[in-house]
Amino acid sequence: MKKLYQYIVKSFLGTFFLTFFIVVFVWVMQFVWLYVDDLVGKGLELKIIAELLFYTSITAIPMSLPLALLLALLMCFGNLGEHYELVAMKASGISMWRAMRPLLHFSLILSVLAFFISNSLIPIATLKWRTLLTDVQRQKLAFNIKEGVFYKDIENFVIYVERKGKDGSSIYGVKIYDHTDRMGNTKIISADSGLMSMSPNQRSIIFTLYDGYNYTDITNTNNYKEKRPFERMSFKEEQLKFSLASFDMTRSSEDMYKSYQQMMNIRQLSASLDSLERRQGKKQETFTDGFERRWANYKSLKTSNAPPIPDHDTLVADSSAILSWPLLDQFEGETRAALVNMALGTAQNAKDNVAFNKLDLNTQTENINKHKKEWHKKFTLSIACLIFFFIGAPLGSIIRKGGLGLPVVISVVFFIIYHLISTIAERMAVFGDLNMFLGVWLSSLVLLPLGLFFTFKATSDAALFDGDSWKRYFQKLFKKRSRQPTANSQ
């Protein structure tokens, strides 16, 4: 029995790790295509790119692990069924459930490992990935002057090159605008030709210009704006050095993203949820007390000739009750108009205050729901591994097809269903249209009965995909229905 288990585990592990790395590679390539404009042309070090791709591959584990497990199980048991090895096991008295047992143990271990990955590894990798990606997006493009285009990426300088030589370092028709004085185009350097070269430490670029002029507006004399004095100095050769320090990538602090719910573990999410809910409750209580206190002040207004203001319950039941309140009848002219305008302004302020607090309350509720969603999702990956085991292993033994054909199609279909239900339900839960527990776990609740059904069919040797058996079943079903009216008529 041990040799049989070793054979099954050996045939499964190779397929699992191969499909896992393939799926991770696909997700990483998707990231590269999505952010290719932020990566290309910036002279990034290979170390930076490798670090970014490493963190990206870790964040792809929640998507890759269930899909790889499902595909590997379908291929493993599909191969065993296709080569009649499962038939030989059953003929030897080994049930399908016993054949699945070693991989069930593996899936349980994988589920526990998946929980620690979701709770500990994914938040750290997401934090580092998000911070590093932000730094890369802020990084300037590598120094590259194009012909006929004003180049502005060097701080305080604008460089124009009419034409570049075939060697890439010769330049012709050069104009350099110096804005270091912050006074506009008061310093201009023009040259017929020149050479571009990097400094030995690669930290600066050196322009060696030939046959040109330095134009400088004289701004330290009286009435220079009216007289416009300037000086011109010619040169045969002049060398300029521009620092490339602004092109170096600066690493941001990770503290800027630590408050995001995706970067927290269960303990941090629980503490943050408690703080957010207490803050929301306190703010809501403060607003309610203030509104009721203001309403009580309005109700306390009395005059000698006017009845009291209708109470809140009366106004809610009949909003026209305020029209029967004759307080305004004792005022005329400008005083009456001023009172009406003041009342309208007060009502509008109260309405705006309610609208603002309602919007703020909805924003806080959405933020709380996002934290709750992330808290639940720490467990969904573990449960998904178990669910896909109960789908992949029995379904592979039923279809009896190995290779990368039918198993890939089936696994992708089930994963798309799982991911689509999960995405839609979670979004509805965040916006309050669905219970949070149901929103996060709906995909698992839908696929779990399906997995148990496949397991039951596989362990009971039911011909699930046999067309003849289904044909006989429906024929028998329709015959029973056709006989029922005859029996009732008798």
One Martini backbone bead per residue (centre of mass of N, CA, C, O) as a GRO file, in nm:
protein
  490
    1MET     BB    1   0.055   0.064  -0.018
    2LYS     BB    2   0.299   0.255  -0.008
    3LYS     BB    3   0.375   0.232  -0.307
    4LEU     BB    4   0.113   0.350  -0.414
    5TYR     BB    5   0.130   0.623  -0.274
    6GLN     BB    6   0.403   0.702  -0.396
    7TYR     BB    7   0.307   0.696  -0.688
    8ILE     BB    8   0.085   0.910  -0.667
    9VAL     BB    9   0.254   1.140  -0.547
   10LYS     BB   10   0.469   1.149  -0.770
   11SER     BB   11   0.268   1.205  -1.010
   12PHE     BB   12   0.163   1.476  -0.876
   13LEU     BB   13   0.399   1.671  -0.796
   14GLY     BB   14   0.514   1.733  -1.072
   15THR     BB   15   0.252   1.861  -1.184
   16PHE     BB   16   0.207   2.075  -0.968
   17PHE     BB   17   0.472   2.242  -0.991
   18LEU     BB   18   0.448   2.298  -1.289
   19THR     BB   19   0.168   2.444  -1.286
   20PHE     BB   20   0.238   2.658  -1.076
   21PHE     BB   21   0.470   2.800  -1.237
   22ILE     BB   22   0.299   2.862  -1.483
   23VAL     BB   23   0.083   3.037  -1.348
   24VAL     BB   24   0.276   3.244  -1.227
   25PHE     BB   25   0.399   3.330  -1.497
   26VAL     BB   26   0.137   3.441  -1.616
   27TRP     BB   27   0.089   3.660  -1.398
   28VAL     BB   28   0.358   3.809  -1.442
   29MET     BB   29   0.310   3.876  -1.742
   30GLN     BB   30   0.063   4.046  -1.689
   31PHE     BB   31   0.214   4.260  -1.528
   32VAL     BB   32   0.414   4.344  -1.747
   33TRP     BB   33   0.201   4.437  -1.956
   34LEU     BB   34   0.065   4.650  -1.766
   35TYR     BB   35   0.377   4.788  -1.679
   36VAL     BB   36   0.568   4.849  -1.929
   37ASP     BB   37   0.577   5.168  -1.929
   38ASP     BB   38   0.723   5.173  -1.632
   39LEU     BB   39   0.996   4.994  -1.722
   40VAL     BB   40   1.068   5.124  -1.982
   41GLY     BB   41   1.343   5.347  -2.022
   42LYS     BB   42   1.487   5.376  -1.701
   43GLY     BB   43   1.747   5.215  -1.615
   44LEU     BB   44   1.704   4.965  -1.455
   45GLU     BB   45   1.796   4.749  -1.243
   46LEU     BB   46   1.801   4.412  -1.218
   47LYS     BB   47   1.737   4.404  -0.915
   48ILE     BB   48   1.469   4.561  -0.924
   49ILE     BB   49   1.314   4.378  -1.119
   50ALA     BB   50   1.348   4.115  -0.958
   51GLU     BB   51   1.206   4.217  -0.701
   52LEU     BB   52   0.932   4.282  -0.831
   53LEU     BB   53   0.876   3.993  -0.946
   54PHE     BB   54   0.889   3.846  -0.676
   55TYR     BB   55   0.650   3.991  -0.536
   56THR     BB   56   0.445   3.925  -0.758
   57SER     BB   57   0.457   3.613  -0.728
   58ILE     BB   58   0.346   3.611  -0.437
   59THR     BB   59   0.071   3.763  -0.498
   60ALA     BB   60  -0.015   3.510  -0.698
   61ILE     BB   61  -0.088   3.267  -0.511
   62PRO     BB   62  -0.403   3.288  -0.463
   63MET     BB   63  -0.448   3.226  -0.778
   64SER     BB   64  -0.252   2.968  -0.831
   65LEU     BB   65  -0.299   2.736  -0.628
   66PRO     BB   66  -0.588   2.630  -0.698
   67LEU     BB   67  -0.538   2.589  -1.003
   68ALA     BB   68  -0.298   2.391  -0.979
   69LEU     BB   69  -0.444   2.175  -0.812
   70LEU     BB   70  -0.672   2.114  -1.009
   71LEU     BB   71  -0.497   2.040  -1.257
   72ALA     BB   72  -0.324   1.815  -1.124
   73LEU     BB   73  -0.561   1.628  -1.045
   74LEU     BB   74  -0.678   1.587  -1.326
   75MET     BB   75  -0.418   1.469  -1.453
   76CYS     BB   76  -0.357   1.238  -1.258
   77PHE     BB   77  -0.642   1.086  -1.264
   78GLY     BB   78  -0.660   1.083  -1.569
   79ASN     BB   79  -0.414   0.899  -1.617
   80LEU     BB   80  -0.506   0.663  -1.440
   81GLY     BB   81  -0.769   0.614  -1.608
   82GLU     BB   82  -0.652   0.591  -1.900
   83HIS     BB   83  -0.447   0.338  -1.794
   84TYR     BB   84  -0.619   0.151  -1.586
   85GLU     BB   85  -0.526   0.191  -1.280
   86LEU     BB   86  -0.795   0.223  -1.130
   87VAL     BB   87  -0.907  -0.052  -1.209
   88ALA     BB   88  -0.684  -0.216  -1.070
   89MET     BB   89  -0.740  -0.113  -0.784
   90LYS     BB   90  -1.037  -0.209  -0.765
   91ALA     BB   91  -0.967  -0.512  -0.823
   92SER     BB   92  -0.780  -0.510  -0.545
   93GLY     BB   93  -0.970  -0.340  -0.325
   94ILE     BB   94  -0.931  -0.033  -0.402
   95SER     BB   95  -1.058   0.247  -0.338
   96MET     BB   96  -1.104   0.571  -0.424
   97TRP     BB   97  -1.065   0.689  -0.140
   98ARG     BB   98  -0.786   0.556  -0.088
   99ALA     BB   99  -0.645   0.688  -0.337
  100MET     BB  100  -0.703   0.992  -0.221
  101ARG     BB  101  -0.568   1.015   0.062
  102PRO     BB  102  -0.276   1.136   0.015
  103LEU     BB  103  -0.389   1.400  -0.128
  104LEU     BB  104  -0.556   1.492   0.112
  105HIS     BB  105  -0.319   1.540   0.301
  106PHE     BB  106  -0.182   1.744   0.118
  107SER     BB  107  -0.420   1.948   0.114
  108LEU     BB  108  -0.420   2.005   0.416
  109ILE     BB  109  -0.132   2.114   0.431
  110LEU     BB  110  -0.180   2.334   0.214
  111SER     BB  111  -0.397   2.488   0.374
  112VAL     BB  112  -0.223   2.569   0.612
  113LEU     BB  113  -0.008   2.712   0.440
  114ALA     BB  114  -0.205   2.917   0.308
  115PHE     BB  115  -0.272   3.071   0.564
  116PHE     BB  116   0.017   3.175   0.624
  117ILE     BB  117   0.045   3.321   0.356
  118SER     BB  118  -0.202   3.515   0.386
  119ASN     BB  119  -0.117   3.634   0.679
  120SER     BB  120   0.212   3.687   0.631
  121LEU     BB  121   0.324   3.707   0.330
  122ILE     BB  122   0.131   3.881   0.154
  123PRO     BB  123   0.141   4.158   0.306
  124ILE     BB  124   0.445   4.203   0.267
  125ALA     BB  125   0.458   4.176  -0.043
  126THR     BB  126   0.249   4.398  -0.103
  127LEU     BB  127   0.399   4.631   0.029
  128LYS     BB  128   0.663   4.609  -0.142
  129TRP     BB  129   0.530   4.620  -0.421
  130ARG     BB  130   0.386   4.895  -0.396
  131THR     BB  131   0.634   5.067  -0.327
  132LEU     BB  132   0.815   4.990  -0.570
  133LEU     BB  133   0.615   5.070  -0.795
  134THR     BB  134   0.600   5.368  -0.719
  135ASP     BB  135   0.902   5.426  -0.767
  136VAL     BB  136   0.902   5.343  -1.066
  137GLN     BB  137   0.680   5.546  -1.163
  138ARG     BB  138   0.860   5.801  -1.069
  139GLN     BB  139   1.064   5.736  -1.258
  140LYS     BB  140   1.266   5.837  -1.487
  141LEU     BB  141   1.377   5.848  -1.779
  142ALA     BB  142   1.624   5.789  -1.952
  143PHE     BB  143   1.874   5.940  -2.104
  144ASN     BB  144   1.710   6.086  -2.409
  145ILE     BB  145   1.779   6.250  -2.689
  146LYS     BB  146   1.587   6.402  -2.937
  147GLU     BB  147   1.507   6.500  -3.235
  148GLY     BB  148   1.337   6.804  -3.229
  149VAL     BB  149   1.332   6.801  -2.901
  150PHE     BB  150   1.244   6.916  -2.597
  151TYR     BB  151   1.447   6.871  -2.314
  152LYS     BB  152   1.323   6.847  -1.945
  153ASP     BB  153   1.461   6.633  -1.726
  154ILE     BB  154   1.658   6.849  -1.653
  155GLU     BB  155   1.711   7.049  -1.409
  156ASN     BB  156   1.693   7.384  -1.530
  157PHE     BB  157   1.682   7.247  -1.827
  158VAL     BB  158   1.687   7.302  -2.190
  159ILE     BB  159   1.714   7.076  -2.470
  160TYR     BB  160   1.831   7.118  -2.815
  161VAL     BB  161   1.833   6.893  -3.105
  162GLU     BB  162   1.845   6.875  -3.444
  163ARG     BB  163   2.092   6.656  -3.466
  164LYS     BB  164   2.214   6.319  -3.500
  165GLY     BB  165   2.445   6.096  -3.507
  166LYS     BB  166   2.523   5.765  -3.576
  167ASP     BB  167   2.693   5.730  -3.297
  168GLY     BB  168   2.509   5.902  -3.066
  169SER     BB  169   2.718   6.160  -2.979
  170SER     BB  170   2.658   6.340  -3.205
  171ILE     BB  171   2.580   6.696  -3.238
  172TYR     BB  172   2.337   6.934  -3.386
  173GLY     BB  173   2.201   7.217  -3.320
  174VAL     BB  174   2.248   7.360  -3.029
  175LYS     BB  175   2.027   7.421  -2.739
  176ILE     BB  176   2.058   7.596  -2.415
  177TYR     BB  177   1.845   7.641  -2.132
  178ASP     BB  178   1.890   7.852  -1.850
  179HIS     BB  179   1.691   7.822  -1.523
  180THR     BB  180   1.845   7.882  -1.244
  181ASP     BB  181   1.725   8.192  -1.195
  182ARG     BB  182   1.410   8.209  -1.245
  183MET     BB  183   1.386   8.421  -1.539
  184GLY     BB  184   1.397   8.250  -1.777
  185ASN     BB  185   1.544   8.329  -2.099
  186THR     BB  186   1.857   8.455  -2.003
  187LYS     BB  187   2.011   8.174  -2.082
  188ILE     BB  188   2.200   8.095  -2.383
  189ILE     BB  189   2.312   7.810  -2.573
  190SER     BB  190   2.498   7.799  -2.884
  191ALA     BB  191   2.564   7.535  -3.132
  192ASP     BB  192   2.673   7.353  -3.404
  193SER     BB  193   2.829   7.138  -3.215
  194GLY     BB  194   2.889   6.803  -3.060
  195LEU     BB  195   2.942   6.605  -2.751
  196MET     BB  196   2.849   6.302  -2.590
  197SER     BB  197   2.924   6.204  -2.240
  198MET     BB  198   3.028   6.007  -1.986
  199SER     BB  199   3.121   5.974  -1.687
  200PRO     BB  200   3.311   5.755  -1.511
  201ASN     BB  201   3.063   5.731  -1.279
  202GLN     BB  202   2.774   5.773  -1.425
  203ARG     BB  203   2.655   6.071  -1.298
  204SER     BB  204   2.724   6.220  -1.573
  205ILE     BB  205   2.693   6.461  -1.841
  206ILE     BB  206   2.889   6.556  -2.128
  207PHE     BB  207   2.927   6.867  -2.301
  208THR     BB  208   3.088   6.927  -2.616
  209LEU     BB  209   3.125   7.239  -2.761
  210TYR     BB  210   3.107   7.399  -3.094
  211ASP     BB  211   3.075   7.687  -3.226
  212GLY     BB  212   2.956   7.938  -3.023
  213TYR     BB  213   2.711   8.088  -2.790
  214ASN     BB  214   2.660   8.331  -2.526
  215TYR     BB  215   2.348   8.429  -2.384
  216THR     BB  216   2.292   8.734  -2.176
  217ASP     BB  217   2.089   8.886  -1.965
  218ILE     BB  218   2.078   9.203  -1.816
  219THR     BB  219   1.949   9.226  -1.465
  220ASN     BB  220   2.150   9.449  -1.289
  221THR     BB  221   1.992   9.693  -1.410
  222ASN     BB  222   1.834   9.964  -1.487
  223ASN     BB  223   1.570   9.917  -1.682
  224TYR     BB  224   1.599   9.626  -1.830
  225LYS     BB  225   1.309   9.582  -1.956
  226GLU     BB  226   1.346   9.828  -2.164
  227LYS     BB  227   1.650   9.789  -2.280
  228ARG     BB  228   1.765   9.497  -2.315
  229PRO     BB  229   2.034   9.391  -2.214
  230PHE     BB  230   2.321   9.212  -2.364
  231GLU     BB  231   2.544   8.929  -2.391
  232ARG     BB  232   2.809   8.809  -2.613
  233MET     BB  233   2.980   8.485  -2.635
  234SER     BB  234   3.229   8.329  -2.786
  235PHE     BB  235   3.322   7.988  -2.901
  236LYS     BB  236   3.503   7.691  -2.975
  237GLU     BB  237   3.504   7.563  -2.673
  238GLU     BB  238   3.269   7.381  -2.457
  239GLN     BB  239   3.196   7.264  -2.118
  240LEU     BB  240   2.932   7.054  -1.993
  241LYS     BB  241   2.772   6.962  -1.674
  242PHE     BB  242   2.532   6.701  -1.591
  243SER     BB  243   2.332   6.588  -1.358
  244LEU     BB  244   2.186   6.242  -1.273
  245ALA     BB  245   2.042   6.229  -0.987
  246SER     BB  246   1.730   6.245  -1.078
  247PHE     BB  247   1.749   5.935  -1.204
  248ASP     BB  248   1.742   5.822  -0.939
  249MET     BB  249   1.613   5.582  -0.734
  250THR     BB  250   1.385   5.624  -0.477
  251ARG     BB  251   1.310   5.503  -0.158
  252SER     BB  252   1.036   5.447   0.005
  253SER     BB  253   0.834   5.435   0.260
  254GLU     BB  254   0.627   5.182   0.403
  255ASP     BB  255   0.429   5.360   0.584
  256MET     BB  256   0.228   5.465   0.352
  257TYR     BB  257   0.085   5.146   0.338
  258LYS     BB  258   0.016   5.016   0.628
  259SER     BB  259  -0.304   5.109   0.640
  260TYR     BB  260  -0.371   4.896   0.451
  261GLN     BB  261  -0.558   4.607   0.438
  262GLN     BB  262  -0.361   4.431   0.251
  263MET     BB  263  -0.111   4.482   0.483
  264MET     BB  264  -0.266   4.285   0.682
  265ASN     BB  265  -0.335   4.099   0.943
  266ILE     BB  266  -0.550   3.971   1.162
  267ARG     BB  267  -0.467   4.139   1.406
  268GLN     BB  268  -0.468   4.417   1.261
  269LEU     BB  269  -0.759   4.406   1.157
  270SER     BB  270  -0.900   4.386   1.431
  271ALA     BB  271  -0.791   4.653   1.546
  272SER     BB  272  -0.893   4.835   1.316
  273LEU     BB  273  -1.193   4.765   1.338
  274ASP     BB  274  -1.238   4.860   1.627
  275SER     BB  275  -1.155   5.155   1.574
  276LEU     BB  276  -1.356   5.222   1.343
  277GLU     BB  277  -1.623   5.153   1.495
  278ARG     BB  278  -1.586   5.350   1.732
  279ARG     BB  279  -1.559   5.607   1.561
  280GLN     BB  280  -1.832   5.584   1.418
  281GLY     BB  281  -2.014   5.574   1.671
  282LYS     BB  282  -1.924   5.848   1.789
  283LYS     BB  283  -2.000   6.025   1.545
  284GLN     BB  284  -2.300   5.946   1.533
  285GLU     BB  285  -2.370   6.036   1.821
  286THR     BB  286  -2.289   6.333   1.792
  287PHE     BB  287  -2.484   6.403   1.563
  288THR     BB  288  -2.750   6.320   1.704
  289ASP     BB  289  -2.726   6.507   1.952
  290GLY     BB  290  -2.706   6.775   1.792
  291PHE     BB  291  -2.973   6.751   1.641
  292GLU     BB  292  -3.161   6.724   1.890
  293ARG     BB  293  -3.073   6.988   2.024
  294ARG     BB  294  -3.164   7.175   1.795
  295TRP     BB  295  -3.464   7.086   1.797
  296ALA     BB  296  -3.518   7.172   2.090
  297ASN     BB  297  -3.469   7.476   2.041
  298TYR     BB  298  -3.701   7.515   1.840
  299LYS     BB  299  -3.931   7.415   2.036
  300SER     BB  300  -3.879   7.654   2.258
  301LEU     BB  301  -4.019   7.846   2.087
  302LYS     BB  302  -4.210   8.142   2.199
  303THR     BB  303  -4.526   8.301   2.199
  304SER     BB  304  -4.811   8.473   2.291
  305ASN     BB  305  -4.969   8.412   1.987
  306ALA     BB  306  -4.840   8.113   1.968
  307PRO     BB  307  -4.809   7.805   1.911
  308PRO     BB  308  -4.647   7.537   1.931
  309ILE     BB  309  -4.431   7.340   1.798
  310PRO     BB  310  -4.433   7.073   1.639
  311ASP     BB  311  -4.349   6.773   1.675
  312HIS     BB  312  -4.166   6.525   1.534
  313ASP     BB  313  -4.392   6.309   1.497
  314THR     BB  314  -4.592   6.495   1.351
  315LEU     BB  315  -4.411   6.567   1.108
  316VAL     BB  316  -4.372   6.280   1.006
  317ALA     BB  317  -4.681   6.221   0.965
  318ASP     BB  318  -4.724   6.558   0.908
  319SER     BB  319  -4.581   6.808   0.719
  320SER     BB  320  -4.834   7.024   0.722
  321ALA     BB  321  -4.833   7.128   1.023
  322ILE     BB  322  -4.654   7.390   0.986
  323LEU     BB  323  -4.875   7.559   0.826
  324SER     BB  324  -5.057   7.603   1.103
  325TRP     BB  325  -4.835   7.802   1.198
  326PRO     BB  326  -4.893   8.154   1.306
  327LEU     BB  327  -4.622   8.322   1.359
  328LEU     BB  328  -4.589   8.505   1.090
  329ASP     BB  329  -4.848   8.693   1.120
  330GLN     BB  330  -4.692   8.912   1.322
  331PHE     BB  331  -4.533   8.975   1.055
  332GLU     BB  332  -4.379   9.230   0.844
  333GLY     BB  333  -4.212   9.264   0.569
  334GLU     BB  334  -3.879   9.254   0.630
  335THR     BB  335  -3.906   9.072   0.876
  336ARG     BB  336  -4.045   8.836   0.737
  337ALA     BB  337  -3.827   8.789   0.517
  338ALA     BB  338  -3.592   8.741   0.712
  339LEU     BB  339  -3.714   8.493   0.853
  340VAL     BB  340  -3.745   8.319   0.603
  341ASN     BB  341  -3.446   8.323   0.517
  342MET     BB  342  -3.339   8.206   0.780
  343ALA     BB  343  -3.497   7.940   0.765
  344LEU     BB  344  -3.388   7.845   0.494
  345GLY     BB  345  -3.089   7.846   0.577
  346THR     BB  346  -3.117   7.647   0.810
  347ALA     BB  347  -3.234   7.413   0.644
  348GLN     BB  348  -2.997   7.392   0.443
  349ASN     BB  349  -2.777   7.335   0.653
  350ALA     BB  350  -2.907   7.080   0.763
  351LYS     BB  351  -2.907   6.926   0.495
  352ASP     BB  352  -2.600   6.941   0.440
  353ASN     BB  353  -2.516   6.802   0.702
  354VAL     BB  354  -2.658   6.535   0.646
  355ALA     BB  355  -2.522   6.472   0.373
  356PHE     BB  356  -2.231   6.470   0.475
  357ASN     BB  357  -2.266   6.252   0.698
  358LYS     BB  358  -2.366   6.033   0.508
  359LEU     BB  359  -2.113   6.018   0.330
  360ASP     BB  360  -1.916   5.961   0.563
  361LEU     BB  361  -2.056   5.702   0.659
  362ASN     BB  362  -2.025   5.543   0.394
  363THR     BB  363  -1.717   5.552   0.386
  364GLN     BB  364  -1.669   5.408   0.656
  365THR     BB  365  -1.828   5.151   0.586
  366GLU     BB  366  -1.655   5.070   0.344
  367ASN     BB  367  -1.391   5.044   0.502
  368ILE     BB  368  -1.491   4.826   0.696
  369ASN     BB  369  -1.565   4.618   0.475
  370LYS     BB  370  -1.277   4.583   0.367
  371HIS     BB  371  -1.164   4.465   0.628
  372LYS     BB  372  -1.358   4.224   0.645
  373LYS     BB  373  -1.281   4.096   0.379
  374GLU     BB  374  -0.979   4.046   0.447
  375TRP     BB  375  -1.032   3.868   0.690
  376HIS     BB  376  -1.180   3.637   0.536
  377LYS     BB  377  -0.952   3.591   0.308
  378LYS     BB  378  -0.753   3.432   0.494
  379PHE     BB  379  -0.945   3.157   0.450
  380THR     BB  380  -1.022   3.100   0.147
  381LEU     BB  381  -0.768   2.957   0.039
  382SER     BB  382  -0.788   2.701   0.211
  383ILE     BB  383  -1.075   2.616   0.119
  384ALA     BB  384  -1.015   2.608  -0.187
  385CYS     BB  385  -0.824   2.366  -0.181
  386LEU     BB  386  -1.037   2.162  -0.083
  387ILE     BB  387  -1.250   2.202  -0.301
  388PHE     BB  388  -1.057   2.133  -0.547
  389PHE     BB  389  -1.010   1.847  -0.458
  390PHE     BB  390  -1.321   1.751  -0.475
  391ILE     BB  391  -1.308   1.809  -0.789
  392GLY     BB  392  -1.043   1.697  -0.925
  393ALA     BB  393  -1.015   1.398  -0.842
  394PRO     BB  394  -1.296   1.279  -0.929
  395LEU     BB  395  -1.307   1.407  -1.217
  396GLY     BB  396  -1.054   1.264  -1.327
  397SER     BB  397  -1.173   0.969  -1.288
  398ILE     BB  398  -1.420   1.018  -1.482
  399ILE     BB  399  -1.291   1.126  -1.756
  400ARG     BB  400  -1.012   0.988  -1.832
  401LYS     BB  401  -0.803   1.248  -1.887
  402GLY     BB  402  -0.507   1.353  -1.984
  403GLY     BB  403  -0.306   1.608  -1.992
  404LEU     BB  404  -0.362   1.943  -2.165
  405GLY     BB  405  -0.659   1.947  -2.242
  406LEU     BB  406  -0.929   1.892  -2.076
  407PRO     BB  407  -0.817   1.978  -1.793
  408VAL     BB  408  -0.773   2.274  -1.864
  409VAL     BB  409  -1.060   2.349  -1.935
  410ILE     BB  410  -1.196   2.268  -1.668
  411SER     BB  411  -1.022   2.436  -1.471
  412VAL     BB  412  -1.083   2.713  -1.596
  413VAL     BB  413  -1.388   2.708  -1.562
  414PHE     BB  414  -1.395   2.678  -1.251
  415PHE     BB  415  -1.219   2.926  -1.187
  416ILE     BB  416  -1.397   3.139  -1.319
  417ILE     BB  417  -1.642   3.089  -1.147
  418TYR     BB  418  -1.509   3.146  -0.878
  419HIS     BB  419  -1.397   3.434  -0.943
  420LEU     BB  420  -1.661   3.569  -1.031
  421ILE     BB  421  -1.827   3.529  -0.778
  422SER     BB  422  -1.627   3.658  -0.583
  423THR     BB  423  -1.609   3.943  -0.707
  424ILE     BB  424  -1.911   4.022  -0.704
  425ALA     BB  425  -1.976   3.962  -0.403
  426GLU     BB  426  -1.761   4.143  -0.273
  427ARG     BB  427  -1.858   4.409  -0.393
  428MET     BB  428  -2.142   4.398  -0.268
  429ALA     BB  429  -2.042   4.387   0.028
  430VAL     BB  430  -1.889   4.658   0.039
  431PHE     BB  431  -2.168   4.825  -0.053
  432GLY     BB  432  -2.412   4.667   0.114
  433ASP     BB  433  -2.578   4.439  -0.076
  434LEU     BB  434  -2.428   4.224   0.115
  435ASN     BB  435  -2.335   3.998   0.308
  436MET     BB  436  -2.020   3.943   0.404
  437PHE     BB  437  -2.008   3.639   0.437
  438LEU     BB  438  -2.154   3.572   0.171
  439GLY     BB  439  -1.967   3.729  -0.024
  440VAL     BB  440  -1.698   3.568   0.040
  441TRP     BB  441  -1.842   3.255   0.048
  442LEU     BB  442  -2.009   3.194  -0.213
  443SER     BB  443  -1.813   3.031  -0.394
  444SER     BB  444  -1.780   2.800  -0.188
  445LEU     BB  445  -2.088   2.729  -0.158
  446VAL     BB  446  -2.119   2.644  -0.459
  447LEU     BB  447  -1.869   2.428  -0.495
  448LEU     BB  448  -1.895   2.221  -0.265
  449PRO     BB  449  -2.140   2.049  -0.360
  450LEU     BB  450  -2.002   1.972  -0.626
  451GLY     BB  451  -1.764   1.818  -0.498
  452LEU     BB  452  -1.936   1.611  -0.342
  453PHE     BB  453  -2.075   1.495  -0.589
  454PHE     BB  454  -1.821   1.391  -0.735
  455THR     BB  455  -1.726   1.209  -0.505
  456PHE     BB  456  -1.972   1.026  -0.497
  457LYS     BB  457  -1.954   0.929  -0.794
  458ALA     BB  458  -1.664   0.811  -0.779
  459THR     BB  459  -1.708   0.610  -0.529
  460SER     BB  460  -1.976   0.477  -0.695
  461ASP     BB  461  -1.923   0.436  -1.003
  462ALA     BB  462  -2.038   0.663  -1.175
  463ALA     BB  463  -2.163   0.753  -1.499
  464LEU     BB  464  -2.150   1.078  -1.564
  465PHE     BB  465  -2.034   1.078  -1.892
  466ASP     BB  466  -2.254   0.876  -1.987
  467GLY     BB  467  -2.482   0.881  -2.237
  468ASP     BB  468  -2.644   0.615  -2.195
  469SER     BB  469  -2.720   0.654  -1.896
  470TRP     BB  470  -2.876   0.919  -1.935
  471LYS     BB  471  -3.080   0.806  -2.139
  472ARG     BB  472  -3.203   0.593  -1.950
  473TYR     BB  473  -3.290   0.787  -1.728
  474PHE     BB  474  -3.490   0.965  -1.898
  475GLN     BB  475  -3.666   0.735  -1.999
  476LYS     BB  476  -3.759   0.645  -1.716
  477LEU     BB  477  -3.877   0.918  -1.629
  478PHE     BB  478  -4.092   0.949  -1.861
  479LYS     BB  479  -4.244   0.685  -1.804
  480LYS     BB  480  -4.346   0.761  -1.522
  481ARG     BB  481  -4.508   1.015  -1.612
  482SER     BB  482  -4.695   0.865  -1.823
  483ARG     BB  483  -4.834   0.670  -1.597
  484GLN     BB  484  -4.978   0.857  -1.389
  485PRO     BB  485  -5.257   0.929  -1.525
  486THR     BB  486  -5.361   0.635  -1.545
  487ALA     BB  487  -5.363   0.575  -1.241
  488ASN     BB  488  -5.558   0.810  -1.162
  489SER     BB  489  -5.804   0.729  -1.345
  490GLN     BB  490  -5.842   0.449  -1.189
   0.00000   0.00000   0.00000
